Amino acid sequence: MKRILVFALFLATYVGFAQGPKVLIVTAHPDDETMFPATIFKITHEMKGTADLALITDASGGYNGLVASSYYGKNLTDSATGRIYLPLLRKKELFCSGEVMGIRNFFFFDQIDDFYQLDPLPFLAGQRWDIDFCDRKLDKILKDGQYDYVFCLIPSAEQHAHHKTASILALRAVQRMREGNRPVILGGRSLNKNYTYSFSQLEAYPETKISSTAPVFYFDRSFGFGENNQHSYMIVADWVKACHKSQSGDMNNSMHKGELETFWYFDLNGNNKVESTKAFFEDLRKSGFPTK
């Protein structure tokens, strides 16, 4: 009996160390995940973790595919055509992106991807999206998933209202959880190494406040390694961007740009998880092909 108990304890300890981090990504549109694809790739492929993705809109917007119109044989710059074909096309593209990143599950909320605007209030107030449905679904996903981290986009003032709303939905969902069960929620954005961008809070939304004591975490996807340093994780970001052919204009502009995948630590996480988050990013940089 004693040997059995010792073996069971060893097995439980081994499984605990063997299991990598569990991450939920909450975004508004297919292609929003291009802000941090190398980080997700390393989590799923090299840290042996898991990543799921919750997509809030139905992906029926984004008439950005001038070259993609030739590829798909449809005028994807026309809104009427886009409303018909983009929801399926863009979800297929997201599956392609997810295959590269190693996404395990996709959760589709299918809220209207209406038009570009900056004010998140009509969405959060339930005038444009079914917020009660979104809240209930996010609550269940978080409860069932028992995630270590939630990644969303930084909800800065110049961002699309859909981006801001999706991030606020994620923040509020984490807030509703019991404190001991909450994952760490981080706001991500890709930036160049010489960036001057900063973010502290979206006005009128206190849940978006960034911790004043936590550092900005980052992964340098441009760091070279291998023969003649000709390899880097920039290629992973490019693989992911290339999946989103319907957005050929935006993706063309972003190819092989944005060396840093940066993450801001929201104040609602509390100070007691800063050190474990530091350790997570250190482990991420050391995994696979180590980077600085």
MARLO-109488 format. One record per residue (C-alpha): residue number from 1; residue in one letter; chain; x, y, z. Coordinates in nm, 3 decimals. Layout:
N
  kolti  vextor  tigu       xx       yy       zz
    NUM       A     A        X        Y        Z
...
END
This chain:
292
  kolti  vextor  tigu       xx       yy       zz
      1       M     A    0.000    0.000    0.000
      2       K     A    0.284    0.237    0.088
      3       R     A    0.447    0.176   -0.251
      4       I     A    0.118    0.245   -0.428
      5       L     A    0.075    0.574   -0.244
      6       V     A    0.432    0.680   -0.324
      7       F     A    0.384    0.592   -0.691
      8       A     A    0.053    0.781   -0.704
      9       L     A    0.218    1.086   -0.551
     10       F     A    0.504    1.064   -0.802
     11       L     A    0.260    1.028   -1.091
     12       A     A    0.052    1.326   -0.978
     13       T     A    0.367    1.536   -0.944
     14       Y     A    0.495    1.429   -1.286
     15       V     A    0.164    1.507   -1.455
     16       G     A    0.155    1.847   -1.286
     17       F     A    0.499    1.936   -1.424
     18       A     A    0.437    1.775   -1.763
     19       Q     A    0.125    1.977   -1.837
     20       G     A    0.199    2.305   -2.012
     21       P     A    0.008    2.632   -1.974
     22       K     A   -0.356    2.653   -2.084
     23       V     A   -0.454    2.969   -2.271
     24       L     A   -0.782    3.113   -2.397
     25       I     A   -0.763    3.376   -2.673
     26       V     A   -1.060    3.614   -2.697
     27       T     A   -1.073    3.821   -3.016
     28       A     A   -1.329    3.999   -3.232
     29       H     A   -1.219    3.900   -3.584
     30       P     A   -1.026    3.629   -3.763
     31       D     A   -0.675    3.775   -3.807
     32       D     A   -0.672    3.952   -3.467
     33       E     A   -0.461    3.662   -3.341
     34       T     A   -0.180    3.784   -3.571
     35       M     A   -0.084    4.013   -3.283
     36       F     A    0.075    3.720   -3.091
     37       P     A    0.093    3.400   -3.303
     38       A     A    0.454    3.309   -3.220
     39       T     A    0.376    3.314   -2.847
     40       I     A    0.083    3.077   -2.904
     41       F     A    0.295    2.854   -3.131
     42       K     A    0.561    2.819   -2.863
     43       I     A    0.300    2.745   -2.594
     44       T     A    0.133    2.466   -2.791
     45       H     A    0.431    2.318   -2.979
     46       E     A    0.724    2.370   -2.745
     47       M     A    0.580    2.413   -2.395
     48       K     A    0.326    2.133   -2.455
     49       G     A    0.040    2.357   -2.347
     50       T     A   -0.299    2.415   -2.504
     51       A     A   -0.472    2.714   -2.660
     52       D     A   -0.838    2.770   -2.743
     53       L     A   -0.986    3.065   -2.929
     54       A     A   -1.318    3.246   -2.874
     55       L     A   -1.422    3.453   -3.178
     56       I     A   -1.688    3.712   -3.099
     57       T     A   -1.803    3.834   -3.444
     58       D     A   -1.947    3.642   -3.740
     59       A     A   -1.655    3.765   -3.957
     60       S     A   -1.885    3.915   -4.220
     61       G     A   -1.693    4.247   -4.235
     62       G     A   -1.348    4.339   -4.359
     63       Y     A   -1.372    4.426   -4.729
     64       N     A   -0.998    4.440   -4.769
     65       G     A   -0.936    4.170   -5.028
     66       L     A   -0.844    4.339   -5.356
     67       V     A   -0.592    4.069   -5.452
     68       A     A   -0.797    3.807   -5.267
     69       S     A   -1.089    3.883   -5.502
     70       S     A   -0.886    3.727   -5.783
     71       Y     A   -0.780    3.437   -5.563
     72       Y     A   -1.135    3.354   -5.451
     73       G     A   -1.310    3.462   -5.772
     74       K     A   -1.545    3.696   -5.581
     75       N     A   -1.543    4.072   -5.532
     76       L     A   -1.444    4.081   -5.167
     77       T     A   -1.420    4.461   -5.168
     78       D     A   -1.798    4.477   -5.214
     79       S     A   -1.997    4.474   -4.889
     80       A     A   -2.299    4.289   -5.032
     81       T     A   -2.078    4.011   -5.166
     82       G     A   -1.872    4.008   -4.849
     83       R     A   -2.176    3.967   -4.623
     84       I     A   -2.263    3.649   -4.810
     85       Y     A   -1.922    3.486   -4.847
     86       L     A   -1.689    3.627   -4.583
     87       P     A   -1.828    3.448   -4.274
     88       L     A   -1.739    3.105   -4.411
     89       L     A   -1.423    3.215   -4.592
     90       R     A   -1.279    3.392   -4.289
     91       K     A   -1.359    3.106   -4.054
     92       K     A   -1.183    2.867   -4.291
     93       E     A   -0.887    3.104   -4.286
     94       L     A   -0.897    3.104   -3.906
     95       F     A   -0.885    2.722   -3.907
     96       C     A   -0.573    2.749   -4.126
     97       S     A   -0.420    2.998   -3.884
     98       G     A   -0.521    2.779   -3.591
     99       E     A   -0.351    2.478   -3.747
    100       V     A   -0.023    2.670   -3.759
    101       M     A   -0.057    2.794   -3.401
    102       G     A   -0.186    2.463   -3.263
    103       I     A   -0.530    2.584   -3.155
    104       R     A   -0.725    2.303   -2.990
    105       N     A   -1.083    2.437   -2.985
    106       F     A   -1.271    2.724   -3.149
    107       F     A   -1.577    2.889   -2.992
    108       F     A   -1.790    3.099   -3.227
    109       F     A   -2.020    3.370   -3.088
    110       D     A   -2.138    3.498   -3.431
    111       Q     A   -2.217    3.856   -3.330
    112       I     A   -2.259    4.102   -3.618
    113       D     A   -1.932    4.226   -3.770
    114       D     A   -2.105    4.546   -3.878
    115       F     A   -1.872    4.835   -3.963
    116       Y     A   -1.564    5.019   -3.843
    117       Q     A   -1.629    5.247   -3.546
    118       L     A   -1.457    5.344   -3.222
    119       D     A   -1.728    5.351   -2.955
    120       P     A   -1.776    5.017   -2.775
    121       L     A   -2.083    5.137   -2.582
    122       P     A   -2.352    5.030   -2.837
    123       F     A   -2.210    4.678   -2.824
    124       L     A   -2.160    4.657   -2.447
    125       A     A   -2.509    4.803   -2.394
    126       G     A   -2.660    4.523   -2.601
    127       Q     A   -2.776    4.745   -2.887
    128       R     A   -2.561    4.572   -3.149
    129       W     A   -2.456    4.244   -2.986
    130       D     A   -2.634    3.997   -2.758
    131       I     A   -2.417    4.070   -2.457
    132       D     A   -2.607    3.841   -2.219
    133       F     A   -2.541    3.550   -2.453
    134       C     A   -2.174    3.645   -2.484
    135       D     A   -2.137    3.671   -2.106
    136       R     A   -2.300    3.335   -2.041
    137       K     A   -2.093    3.161   -2.306
    138       L     A   -1.766    3.314   -2.190
    139       D     A   -1.845    3.222   -1.828
    140       K     A   -1.899    2.858   -1.926
    141       I     A   -1.586    2.844   -2.143
    142       L     A   -1.373    2.984   -1.861
    143       K     A   -1.527    2.752   -1.603
    144       D     A   -1.486    2.441   -1.816
    145       G     A   -1.143    2.532   -1.951
    146       Q     A   -0.968    2.612   -1.622
    147       Y     A   -0.718    2.829   -1.808
    148       D     A   -0.396    2.971   -1.673
    149       Y     A   -0.400    3.273   -1.905
    150       V     A   -0.645    3.471   -2.117
    151       F     A   -0.507    3.673   -2.408
    152       C     A   -0.702    3.961   -2.561
    153       L     A   -0.607    4.272   -2.756
    154       I     A   -0.508    4.590   -2.574
    155       P     A   -0.830    4.801   -2.580
    156       S     A   -0.665    5.133   -2.662
    157       A     A   -0.869    5.434   -2.774
    158       E     A   -0.770    5.418   -3.141
    159       Q     A   -0.871    5.053   -3.174
    160       H     A   -1.182    4.925   -3.355
    161       A     A   -1.486    4.916   -3.122
    162       H     A   -1.512    4.542   -3.184
    163       H     A   -1.159    4.490   -3.052
    164       K     A   -1.228    4.699   -2.744
    165       T     A   -1.561    4.527   -2.677
    166       A     A   -1.417    4.177   -2.710
    167       S     A   -1.139    4.263   -2.465
    168       I     A   -1.377    4.423   -2.215
    169       L     A   -1.602    4.117   -2.237
    170       A     A   -1.300    3.900   -2.153
    171       L     A   -1.193    4.126   -1.866
    172       R     A   -1.540    4.130   -1.714
    173       A     A   -1.572    3.754   -1.749
    174       V     A   -1.246    3.704   -1.557
    175       Q     A   -1.366    3.954   -1.294
    176       R     A   -1.683    3.749   -1.242
    177       M     A   -1.484    3.439   -1.154
    178       R     A   -1.401    3.345   -0.798
    179       E     A   -1.069    3.505   -0.712
    180       G     A   -0.884    3.180   -0.650
    181       N     A   -0.988    3.038   -0.987
    182       R     A   -0.909    3.338   -1.205
    183       P     A   -0.661    3.307   -1.490
    184       V     A   -0.417    3.588   -1.555
    185       I     A   -0.553    3.810   -1.833
    186       L     A   -0.309    3.995   -2.058
    187       G     A   -0.360    4.249   -2.335
    188       G     A   -0.145    4.183   -2.640
    189       R     A   -0.016    4.382   -2.933
    190       S     A    0.268    4.338   -3.183
    191       L     A    0.513    4.628   -3.197
    192       N     A    0.850    4.716   -3.340
    193       K     A    1.153    4.713   -3.110
    194       N     A    1.180    5.092   -3.108
    195       Y     A    0.814    5.140   -3.012
    196       T     A    0.694    5.442   -2.817
    197       Y     A    0.340    5.311   -2.765
    198       S     A    0.203    5.309   -2.411
    199       F     A   -0.128    5.217   -2.254
    200       S     A   -0.265    5.271   -1.904
    201       Q     A   -0.647    5.248   -1.932
    202       L     A   -0.936    5.301   -2.169
    203       E     A   -1.127    5.600   -2.038
    204       A     A   -1.460    5.515   -1.868
    205       Y     A   -1.371    5.144   -1.842
    206       P     A   -1.187    5.087   -1.510
    207       E     A   -1.152    4.714   -1.574
    208       T     A   -0.900    4.798   -1.849
    209       K     A   -0.654    4.960   -1.607
    210       I     A   -0.298    4.832   -1.640
    211       S     A   -0.089    4.749   -1.336
    212       S     A    0.154    5.030   -1.257
    213       T     A    0.405    4.789   -1.101
    214       A     A    0.413    4.497   -1.346
    215       P     A    0.650    4.510   -1.643
    216       V     A    0.540    4.492   -2.005
    217       F     A    0.605    4.130   -2.098
    218       Y     A    0.724    4.044   -2.445
    219       F     A    0.847    3.777   -2.682
    220       D     A    1.100    3.879   -2.948
    221       R     A    0.994    3.679   -3.251
    222       S     A    1.275    3.830   -3.464
    223       F     A    1.563    3.685   -3.259
    224       G     A    1.790    3.487   -3.492
    225       F     A    1.912    3.131   -3.432
    226       G     A    2.036    2.829   -3.626
    227       E     A    2.282    2.835   -3.915
    228       N     A    2.398    3.193   -3.976
    229       N     A    2.109    3.312   -3.755
    230       Q     A    1.883    3.290   -4.059
    231       H     A    1.594    3.139   -3.862
    232       S     A    1.348    3.321   -3.637
    233       Y     A    0.990    3.294   -3.518
    234       M     A    0.894    3.576   -3.757
    235       I     A    0.822    3.298   -4.006
    236       V     A    0.547    3.165   -3.777
    237       A     A    0.380    3.506   -3.779
    238       D     A    0.406    3.516   -4.158
    239       W     A    0.257    3.166   -4.191
    240       V     A   -0.039    3.281   -3.982
    241       K     A   -0.084    3.607   -4.172
    242       A     A   -0.069    3.420   -4.505
    243       C     A   -0.374    3.217   -4.400
    244       H     A   -0.589    3.532   -4.398
    245       K     A   -0.601    3.576   -4.774
    246       S     A   -0.937    3.760   -4.770
    247       Q     A   -0.760    4.042   -4.584
    248       S     A   -0.486    4.073   -4.846
    249       G     A   -0.443    4.449   -4.798
    250       D     A   -0.392    4.444   -4.422
    251       M     A   -0.181    4.129   -4.428
    252       N     A    0.038    4.263   -4.709
    253       N     A    0.118    4.567   -4.494
    254       S     A    0.198    4.359   -4.185
    255       M     A    0.411    4.082   -4.336
    256       H     A    0.744    4.037   -4.155
    257       K     A    0.679    4.340   -3.936
    258       G     A    0.637    4.378   -3.562
    259       E     A    0.933    4.209   -3.396
    260       L     A    0.787    4.207   -3.045
    261       E     A    0.473    4.037   -2.922
    262       T     A    0.404    4.256   -2.619
    263       F     A    0.166    4.189   -2.330
    264       W     A    0.030    4.429   -2.067
    265       Y     A   -0.070    4.300   -1.725
    266       F     A   -0.415    4.421   -1.618
    267       D     A   -0.450    4.556   -1.267
    268       L     A   -0.744    4.328   -1.187
    269       N     A   -0.500    4.032   -1.184
    270       G     A   -0.357    4.157   -0.856
    271       N     A    0.011    4.180   -0.766
    272       N     A    0.046    3.822   -0.644
    273       K     A    0.062    3.678   -0.999
    274       V     A    0.326    3.909   -1.143
    275       E     A    0.619    3.682   -1.052
    276       S     A    0.454    3.369   -1.194
    277       T     A    0.381    3.560   -1.516
    278       K     A    0.747    3.665   -1.535
    279       A     A    0.846    3.301   -1.493
    280       F     A    0.601    3.200   -1.768
    281       F     A    0.762    3.437   -2.020
    282       E     A    1.110    3.327   -1.915
    283       D     A    1.011    2.964   -1.973
    284       L     A    0.857    3.060   -2.307
    285       R     A    1.181    3.224   -2.424
    286       K     A    1.386    2.922   -2.311
    287       S     A    1.161    2.662   -2.476
    288       G     A    1.212    2.521   -2.823
    289       F     A    1.481    2.732   -2.989
    290       P     A    1.583    2.964   -2.704
    291       T     A    1.558    3.339   -2.763
    292       K     A    1.668    3.634   -2.557
END
